[in-house]
């Protein structure tokens, strides 16, 4: 009996050892951004913190510059679990829940606080639940925590100073039907191109302009081929940390807590670095002859009001969307 109990004890130790070993995980974090960009530095900080708070049992490896593929390829890898986290605008989850696209509704929200309140509304949360159910992809924590921007601008070859100057402008756009419809409505000639193709496309005259977070203009060197920067606050942004749900659920409690704590601290860091980087970046670009203009948003908002009214009358807006936007405005 004693021998039998010893055998059981050894087996238990082996199982415990095997479980502990299996708990060590390496997660692949996909990103479009260069590692030395503000967002790249936020992702690196997140990876370091996740490793620290997990006690080294969870290693997050960041793959920048679309090394793991462009958006659609990475989203499929995320769904399969070969990529564990994708740091990008969570509006890309429209692939499975089209309504999510409306979190980036242009010239609709009064300010960032208004947008954050909407993002925490029951309607917006229901869209993310649907993405989890359909694709097995969830966002880590509050999807507004990690700042992108800190505001939106247009970088252009043409010296745009007012709304009417946009007419016929060849504008690069990501593959969003709503974004294409928006900027077509506003009078531009929209061209779909990958983010990493923008510089050469402007240089060759395929497009004349691109919308971008201000903090990325210098890192992506857009100003070299398009020396005019127009602040328009098109919409408000964050970087969603989209995750494979099964992979997240397989982590132990300490590892999940480590990810969440790392995410919260990376979010705080993103606000600081975006503020610091933006001011210094603008000064450097001005010294190189880049011009900066704050365009009057009123004509944009006025034009888009008709756009949203038309979409609602045609049943193209999510049910309750404008009501939820208005409710968030009143708080």
C-alpha positions as CSV (number, residue, x, y, z in Angstrom):
1,X,0.0,0.0,0.0
2,X,2.8,2.4,0.9
3,X,4.5,1.7,-2.4
4,X,1.2,2.3,-4.2
5,X,0.8,5.6,-2.4
6,X,4.3,6.7,-3.3
7,X,3.6,6.0,-7.0
8,X,0.4,8.1,-6.7
9,X,2.4,10.9,-5.1
10,X,5.0,10.9,-7.8
11,X,2.3,10.9,-10.5
12,X,0.7,13.8,-8.8
13,X,4.0,15.7,-8.7
14,X,4.5,15.0,-12.4
15,X,1.0,16.2,-13.3
16,X,1.5,19.4,-11.2
17,X,4.9,20.0,-12.9
18,X,3.3,19.4,-16.3
19,X,0.4,21.8,-15.5
20,X,2.8,24.5,-14.4
21,X,4.9,24.1,-17.5
22,X,1.8,24.2,-19.7
23,X,0.8,27.5,-18.0
24,X,3.8,29.3,-19.5
25,X,2.6,31.0,-22.6
26,X,4.0,33.1,-25.4
27,X,1.5,35.4,-27.1
28,X,1.9,36.9,-30.5
29,X,0.9,40.6,-30.7
30,X,0.3,41.9,-34.2
31,X,0.7,45.6,-35.1
32,X,0.8,47.8,-38.2
33,X,3.0,50.4,-36.5
34,X,6.7,50.9,-36.4
35,X,8.3,50.0,-33.1
36,X,9.6,53.5,-32.6
37,X,6.2,55.2,-33.2
38,X,4.2,56.3,-30.2
39,X,1.9,53.4,-30.6
40,X,4.8,51.0,-31.0
41,X,6.2,52.2,-27.7
42,X,2.8,51.7,-26.0
43,X,2.7,48.1,-27.3
44,X,6.2,47.5,-26.1
45,X,5.4,48.8,-22.6
46,X,2.3,46.6,-22.5
47,X,4.4,43.5,-23.4
48,X,7.0,44.3,-20.8
49,X,4.4,44.9,-18.1
50,X,2.5,41.7,-18.9
51,X,5.7,39.7,-18.5
52,X,6.5,41.4,-15.2
53,X,3.1,41.0,-13.6
54,X,2.7,37.4,-14.7
55,X,5.9,36.5,-13.1
56,X,7.4,35.6,-16.4
57,X,4.9,33.0,-17.2
58,X,3.3,35.1,-20.0
59,X,5.5,36.5,-22.7
60,X,4.0,38.9,-25.2
61,X,6.0,39.3,-28.4
62,X,5.2,42.3,-30.5
63,X,5.4,42.0,-34.3
64,X,5.4,45.5,-35.8
65,X,5.1,46.9,-39.4
66,X,2.5,44.3,-40.5
67,X,5.0,41.5,-40.2
68,X,2.2,39.0,-39.6
69,X,0.1,40.3,-42.5
70,X,-2.3,43.1,-43.3
71,X,-5.6,43.6,-41.5
72,X,-7.8,40.8,-43.0
73,X,-5.0,38.2,-42.7
74,X,-4.3,39.2,-39.1
75,X,-8.0,39.1,-38.2
76,X,-8.3,35.6,-39.5
77,X,-5.2,34.5,-37.6
78,X,-6.7,36.1,-34.5
79,X,-9.9,34.1,-35.0
80,X,-7.8,30.9,-35.4
81,X,-5.6,31.7,-32.4
82,X,-2.3,31.8,-34.2
83,X,-2.3,35.5,-33.3
84,X,-3.3,36.3,-29.8
85,X,-3.7,40.1,-29.7
86,X,-4.1,42.6,-32.4
87,X,-3.5,46.2,-31.4
88,X,-5.6,48.2,-33.8
89,X,-8.9,50.2,-34.0
90,X,-11.6,47.8,-32.8
91,X,-13.9,49.1,-35.6
92,X,-12.2,46.4,-37.7
93,X,-14.4,43.9,-35.9
94,X,-17.1,45.1,-38.3
95,X,-15.9,42.0,-40.3
96,X,-18.2,40.0,-38.0
97,X,-20.5,42.7,-36.6
98,X,-21.0,45.5,-39.2
99,X,-22.7,47.8,-36.6
100,X,-19.3,48.2,-34.8
101,X,-18.2,50.3,-37.7
102,X,-20.4,53.2,-36.4
103,X,-18.1,53.7,-33.4
104,X,-16.0,55.7,-35.9
105,X,-18.9,57.8,-37.2
106,X,-17.4,61.0,-38.6
107,X,-18.3,64.5,-37.4
108,X,-21.1,63.2,-35.1
109,X,-19.7,63.3,-31.5
110,X,-19.3,66.6,-29.7
111,X,-15.9,65.7,-28.1
112,X,-14.0,62.7,-26.9
113,X,-15.9,62.5,-23.6
114,X,-19.2,62.3,-25.5
115,X,-17.7,59.4,-27.6
116,X,-16.4,57.6,-24.5
117,X,-19.8,57.7,-22.9
118,X,-21.4,56.3,-26.1
119,X,-18.7,53.5,-26.2
120,X,-19.9,52.5,-22.7
121,X,-23.5,52.5,-23.6
122,X,-25.6,49.3,-23.7
123,X,-25.8,49.5,-27.5
124,X,-22.1,49.6,-28.1
125,X,-21.4,46.9,-25.5
126,X,-23.9,44.6,-27.3
127,X,-22.0,44.9,-30.5
128,X,-18.8,43.6,-28.8
129,X,-20.7,40.8,-27.3
130,X,-21.9,39.7,-30.7
131,X,-18.3,39.7,-32.0
132,X,-17.3,37.4,-29.2
133,X,-20.2,35.1,-30.0
134,X,-19.6,35.1,-33.8
135,X,-15.8,35.1,-34.0
136,X,-14.5,34.3,-30.6
137,X,-12.8,37.7,-30.4
138,X,-13.0,40.0,-27.5
139,X,-11.5,43.3,-26.5
140,X,-9.3,43.5,-23.4
141,X,-10.9,45.8,-20.8
142,X,-12.5,49.2,-21.8
143,X,-11.7,49.7,-25.5
144,X,-11.3,53.4,-25.1
145,X,-8.5,53.3,-22.6
146,X,-5.5,53.3,-25.0
147,X,-5.4,56.6,-26.7
148,X,-5.0,56.9,-30.5
149,X,-4.4,60.3,-31.9
150,X,-4.6,62.3,-29.7
151,X,-6.7,63.8,-32.5
152,X,-7.4,63.3,-36.2
153,X,-5.8,65.3,-39.1
154,X,-5.6,65.2,-42.8
155,X,-2.1,65.2,-44.3
156,X,-2.2,66.5,-47.9
157,X,-0.2,67.7,-50.9
158,X,-2.9,70.3,-51.6
159,X,-3.0,73.4,-49.3
160,X,-6.5,72.8,-47.8
161,X,-7.7,75.6,-45.6
162,X,-11.5,75.2,-45.7
163,X,-14.3,72.7,-46.4
164,X,-14.7,73.7,-50.0
165,X,-11.0,73.0,-50.8
166,X,-11.7,69.3,-50.3
167,X,-13.7,68.9,-53.6
168,X,-12.1,66.3,-55.8
169,X,-9.1,65.7,-53.5
170,X,-7.7,62.2,-54.0
171,X,-7.9,60.7,-50.5
172,X,-6.6,57.4,-49.3
173,X,-9.1,55.4,-47.3
174,X,-9.1,52.1,-45.4
175,X,-11.5,49.4,-46.6
176,X,-14.7,50.6,-44.8
177,X,-17.8,51.2,-46.9
178,X,-19.1,53.7,-44.4
179,X,-15.8,55.7,-44.4
180,X,-15.8,55.6,-48.2
181,X,-19.4,56.8,-48.3
182,X,-18.7,59.5,-45.7
183,X,-15.8,61.1,-47.6
184,X,-17.4,60.7,-51.0
185,X,-20.4,62.6,-49.5
186,X,-17.9,65.3,-48.3
187,X,-16.7,65.7,-51.9
188,X,-13.4,63.8,-52.0
189,X,-12.2,61.2,-54.6
190,X,-11.7,58.1,-52.3
191,X,-9.0,55.5,-53.1
192,X,-8.7,52.3,-51.0
193,X,-5.1,51.6,-50.0
194,X,-3.2,49.8,-47.2
195,X,-1.8,52.0,-44.5
196,X,1.8,50.9,-45.3
197,X,1.3,51.9,-49.0
198,X,0.3,55.5,-48.3
199,X,3.7,57.1,-48.5
200,X,4.6,55.8,-51.9
201,X,1.1,56.3,-53.2
202,X,1.2,60.0,-52.3
203,X,4.7,60.3,-53.7
204,X,3.6,58.8,-57.0
205,X,0.4,60.9,-57.2
206,X,-2.0,57.9,-56.8
207,X,-3.5,59.9,-53.9
208,X,-3.0,63.4,-52.6
209,X,-4.0,63.0,-48.9
210,X,-4.5,60.7,-46.0
211,X,-6.4,61.0,-42.7
212,X,-4.2,60.1,-39.7
213,X,-3.8,60.5,-36.0
214,X,-1.5,63.5,-35.6
215,X,1.0,61.5,-33.5
216,X,1.7,59.2,-36.4
217,X,2.3,61.8,-39.1
218,X,6.0,62.1,-38.4
219,X,6.6,58.5,-37.6
220,X,5.1,57.5,-40.9
221,X,7.0,60.3,-42.7
222,X,3.8,61.4,-44.5
223,X,4.8,65.1,-44.1
224,X,7.8,64.5,-46.5
225,X,5.4,64.0,-49.4
226,X,2.4,65.9,-48.1
227,X,3.5,69.1,-46.3
228,X,0.1,70.4,-45.2
229,X,-1.6,69.2,-42.0
230,X,-5.2,70.0,-41.3
231,X,-6.8,69.3,-38.0
232,X,-10.4,68.3,-38.5
233,X,-11.2,66.0,-35.5
234,X,-12.9,63.6,-37.9
235,X,-13.8,61.2,-35.1
236,X,-12.4,60.0,-31.8
237,X,-10.2,57.0,-31.5
238,X,-8.6,54.4,-29.3
239,X,-6.6,51.3,-29.9
240,X,-8.5,48.1,-29.1
241,X,-6.5,45.2,-27.9
242,X,-8.5,42.5,-29.7
243,X,-7.9,39.0,-28.4
244,X,-8.6,35.4,-29.1
245,X,-11.1,34.5,-26.4
246,X,-10.2,30.8,-26.1
247,X,-6.5,31.7,-25.6
248,X,-7.5,34.3,-23.0
249,X,-9.8,31.8,-21.2
250,X,-7.0,29.3,-21.0
251,X,-4.7,31.6,-19.0
252,X,-4.7,31.2,-15.3
253,X,-6.0,33.9,-13.0
254,X,-2.6,35.5,-12.4
255,X,-1.9,35.8,-16.2
256,X,-5.3,37.3,-16.9
257,X,-4.8,39.8,-14.1
258,X,-1.4,40.6,-15.5
259,X,-2.8,41.3,-18.9
260,X,-5.5,43.6,-17.5
261,X,-3.1,45.5,-15.2
262,X,-0.6,45.9,-18.1
263,X,-3.4,47.2,-20.3
264,X,-4.6,49.7,-17.8
265,X,-1.0,51.0,-17.2
266,X,-0.3,51.0,-21.0
267,X,-3.5,53.1,-21.4
268,X,-2.2,55.7,-18.9
269,X,1.2,55.7,-20.6
270,X,-0.5,56.2,-24.0
271,X,-2.1,59.5,-22.9
272,X,1.3,60.8,-21.6
273,X,3.3,59.8,-24.6
274,X,0.7,61.0,-27.1
275,X,0.7,64.4,-25.5
276,X,4.5,64.7,-25.2
277,X,5.2,63.3,-28.6
278,X,2.6,65.4,-30.4
279,X,3.9,68.8,-29.3
280,X,7.5,67.9,-30.0
281,X,6.6,66.4,-33.4
282,X,4.7,69.4,-34.5
283,X,7.6,71.7,-33.6
284,X,10.0,69.6,-35.6
285,X,7.7,69.4,-38.7
286,X,7.1,73.2,-38.6
287,X,10.9,73.7,-38.6
288,X,10.9,71.7,-41.9
289,X,8.3,73.9,-43.5
290,X,5.1,71.8,-42.8
291,X,2.0,74.0,-42.4
292,X,-0.7,73.4,-39.8
293,X,-4.3,74.6,-40.0
294,X,-7.4,74.1,-37.7
295,X,-10.2,73.8,-40.2
296,X,-13.7,75.0,-39.3
297,X,-15.7,71.8,-38.5
298,X,-19.1,73.4,-38.8
299,X,-19.5,72.8,-42.6
300,X,-18.5,69.2,-42.0
301,X,-21.0,68.7,-39.3
302,X,-23.7,70.4,-41.3
303,X,-23.1,68.3,-44.3
304,X,-22.9,65.1,-42.3
305,X,-26.2,65.8,-40.6
306,X,-28.0,65.2,-44.0
307,X,-25.9,62.1,-44.4
308,X,-27.0,60.5,-41.1
309,X,-30.6,61.6,-41.6
310,X,-30.6,59.9,-45.0
311,X,-29.0,56.8,-43.7
312,X,-31.5,56.5,-40.9
313,X,-34.5,57.0,-43.2
314,X,-33.1,54.3,-45.5
315,X,-32.7,51.9,-42.5
316,X,-28.9,51.9,-42.9
317,X,-28.1,52.9,-39.3
318,X,-28.2,50.4,-36.4
319,X,-31.5,50.5,-34.6
320,X,-31.3,53.0,-31.8
321,X,-27.9,54.4,-32.8
322,X,-28.8,58.1,-33.1
323,X,-30.9,57.8,-29.9
324,X,-27.9,56.3,-28.0
325,X,-25.6,59.1,-29.4
326,X,-28.1,61.7,-28.2
327,X,-28.4,60.0,-24.8
328,X,-24.7,60.0,-24.3
329,X,-24.7,63.7,-25.2
330,X,-27.1,64.6,-22.5
331,X,-25.1,63.1,-19.6
